[in-house]
């Protein structure tokens, strides 16, 4: 019979994972408290969260045999709530600087993603960066159109100034 503590932890973990757009499983062994705090702060900036979870609870939530093989030892879970790639980018950047936490697997869109796929996703621009790129691309033709439409008025002003200059020079 499961304890009430485990049942409440399981329910909380299920709720967080249902809200998350992507999940990354890590081994946080070797990370001290200050490093974990730093990682949590960086993840919070990107709308993500770092949670330490029991492997048995994670296996109950996901019900995937591939995870049972991977989820061994101390497991930390990175949950990305706002942007699918935001939390992935932050944890990969953090792992590059300290070689910790060790990234195991990920979960996105109802399927398991490998370490290689996680690293590829980390190279993608974030959602905000993509929106900014789209806006700048959409504004480019509009700026060009405005310049073309203003060119005739500008050329008329230049011609009038040239005529005015010639008249002053001839007087």
N, C-alpha and C positions, 0 to 999 in steps of 0.2 A: 504494500500500500504506500503510495507516494506521500511525502510530507507536504503540509500546506505551504511551506516555504518554496519547495520545488514547483508546486502547482502554480503559485503566484508568479514565480520567476519565468516559468514556461509561458504563461499567459502574457506577461509583459514583453517577453522576447518575441512571441508570435505577433503581437500588435506592432512592435517596432519593425519587424521584418516585412510585414504587410504594407506598412507606410513607405518603406525604403524602395528607392528606384534601382539601387544596386547595392550589393553586399560583397565585401572582401574579407576572406578568412586569413588571419595571420597568426604566427607564433610569436608571442611577445616576450619569450624567454630572453633574459639579458637586459631588458629595458628597466631602468630604475624608475622610481616614482617621479622624479623631476622630468625625465624624458617622456614618460607617459602623459604627464600634465602638459608638456609642450606639444606633444602630438594631438592631444584632445583640443587644445586651444587652436591649433592650425586647422583641424578638421571642423571645428565649430564655425570658423570664418567662411567655410565653403558649404555650410548647411549640412554637415555630416556629424557623425558621432562615433566614438570608439567605445565599445562595450566588451567587457570580459565575460565570457559565457562558458558554462559547462558543456563539454562535448556531447554528453548524453542528451541534454536539452536541445542542442542544435540538431542532433540526429532525429529527435522526435519532431522538430519543426519542419525540417526539410524532407525527411523520409527518402533519402537517396543513398544508394549503396556506395556510390563514388565518394561521397563525403565521409562515410565511415572509415575508409582507408586513409583519408587525408587528415581528418580531425583527431589528432593524437597530441598529447602534451597540453601545454598552456595555450589556449586559443583566445585571441582577441578578434572582435568583429568590427569592421568599419561599415557603418550604415550611411548611405548617401540619400538624403531626403529631397533636396531641392534639384540637384543636377546629377544625372547618372554618372558623369565623368568627374565631377568636382572632388568627391572623396577619394576616388581612385588616384587622381593626379596628386593630391596631397600626401597620401600614404606612400606612393612610389617615390616622390621627392624626398620625403622624410627618410625612407629606407635607403636611399642613395647616399645620404650624408652620414648615417650611422651604421649601415648594413643591418639595421634592425628597425622594425620587426621584419621577420621573414614572411614574405607573402606566399600563401599556399594556393588558394583557389578563389574564384569569385562566383557570384550569382547575379545574373541580370536577365530580365525578360523571360523568367521561368526556366532558364537553362544555366548549366554550370559553364563558367568560362575559365580557361587555363591561364597559367602565369604569363605565357606569351601574349595572349589576348589582352590581359590586364595591362601589360607594358605597352602594347599598341594603343589601347584606349587612353593611357596616360599621356600619350603624345598628341592626342587630339585637342583642339581648342575647347575651352569651356563654353557653356551655353551663352553666357554674356558676351564672350569674345565673338562667337558666331553671329549673335544678333548685331553687334557693332559692325562686323564685316559686311553683313547683309545691308544694313542701313547705309554704310558708306558706298557700297556698290549701287544701291538704288539712287543715291543722291548724285552720283557721277553724271549720268545722262541729263539730269535736271539742270545741273550747273552748266553743262555744255549748251543746252537749249537756251538758257538765259543769256549766256555770252553771245550766242549767234543772234538772238533777237535784239540784244543791246548793241551789236556791232554796227548796224545801219545808223542808229542814233548817234553813236560815238563818232562814226565816220563823218556824219553831217556836221557835228560840232567841230571836228578837225578841219573840215573844208571851210566852214564859216570863219574860223580863226585864221586860216591861211589867207582867205580873201581880205579879212580885216587887216592882217599884217601887210599885205600888198598895197592896200589903200593907204595905210599909214606911211609906208615907205615911199609911195609915189607923191605924197603931199609934202 
